[in-house]
Amino acid sequence: MARVTHSDVRRAVEQARTMVVKVGSSSLTQSSGHLDVDKLDALVCAIAHASLMGARIVLVSSGAIAAGFGMLGFAGRPSDVATQQATASVGQGLLMAHYESAFARFGIRVGQILITAEDTVRAVQYRNARRTLDRLLDLGVVPVVNENDALASNEIRFGDNDRLSALVANMVRADALVLLTDVDALYSAPPERPDSRRIGYVPNVVATLNNVEVAGSTSGVGTGGMVTKLEAARIAAVSGIPTVLTSAANAGPALMGDVVGTAFAPVKHRGSSRRLWIEFAAAPRGTLVADRGAASAVRGGRASLLAAGVREVRGEFSAGDPLWIDDDGGRHLARGLAGFDSEEISQMLGRTTAQLKKEFGAQYAHPLVHRDNLVLV
């Protein structure tokens, strides 16, 4: 694609018709863990201003667990999954009540969308989520999206809302992604270091990932950190979406295209949002090992993976789960969605389509991973 300049990215944000804004827990809460209503109101004011000027905005908001553990009297974020889920169910209601009240002052309605990786990696649920978001935006509603922490398990989840925001951005075919956090920009090293340098523009985030020293979250409130924000910027960049990273205090100027924070240029033209979900949405649950011929066909880019070309199945997974496709040397070739359960696949290995139909029935005469559900890595 043609070279994208810093000015191009800022202009794209300023002119964005559809935009995804992500805010983290630490930007919405006090150090004690309680929801900070003043911070939330300031954020809503900035988003409402852009919305009233014609932008369609999806807000991806963390804060449910943080709001809940403060309300329930915990000293900090719970560490066990069951308590986190219970805390999220309490905090999500509190969070949405404040958003509804704050946006209502501007005459703007909000709608809640709770998503899990398992819901959206499958084609039917993906289409449903996309259709709902599109309709909410058409109706002038600001969707407030969060991972469904009350139901999501550690085994299959986005893990942080930074990744989720980038995936939602390509789901709604957003023109820009704005990541709001508790630091004003990306730095070459942790900002407290004397040799740290502020980075205002990143033309290629894929290359920058190797040249910036960053750390995870240390707030005790959120789950992310600069690592996850750079990963979100990378997902957006390969989705063809320009991104701005800055502090929540700079939300207003960032949404207007002002030169605040760090701007990330897209590195590819916009591709298939469905395939990007397969590539990034959820961790693979198992592996299919392809023989030499099948591996070569998969590398070609438009071939389905057939049972006749698979030597081994590893792990336990269900039909529709994401999985790796490896060559016999253990190298990852692709990610895909399983067409059958792992127990079924183990009985299908090495058989041709005709043999599968004869031995097991016509419902088994299909690829283990269809080419429409396969993404090369």
Buried (B, 14 or more C-beta within 10 A) or exposed (E): EEEBEBEBBBEBBBEBEBBBBBBBBBBBBBEEBBBBEEBBEBBBBBBBBBBEEEBBBBBBBBBBBBBBBBBBEBEEBBEEEEBBBBBBBBBBBBBBEBBBBBBEEBEBEBBBBBBBBBBBBBBEBBEEBBEEBBEBBEEEBBBBBBBBBBBBEEEBBBBBBBBBBBBBBBBBBBBBBBBBBBBBBBBBBBBEEEEEEEBEBBBBBBEBBEEBEBEEBEBEBBBBBBBBBBBBBBBBBBBBBBBBBBBBBBBBBBBBBBEBBBBBBBBEEBBEBBBBBBBBBBBBBBBBBBBEEBBBBBEEEEBBBBBBBBBBBBEEBBBBBBBBBBBEEEEEBBBBBBBBBBEBBEBBBEBEBEBBBEEBEEEBBBBBBEBBBBBBE
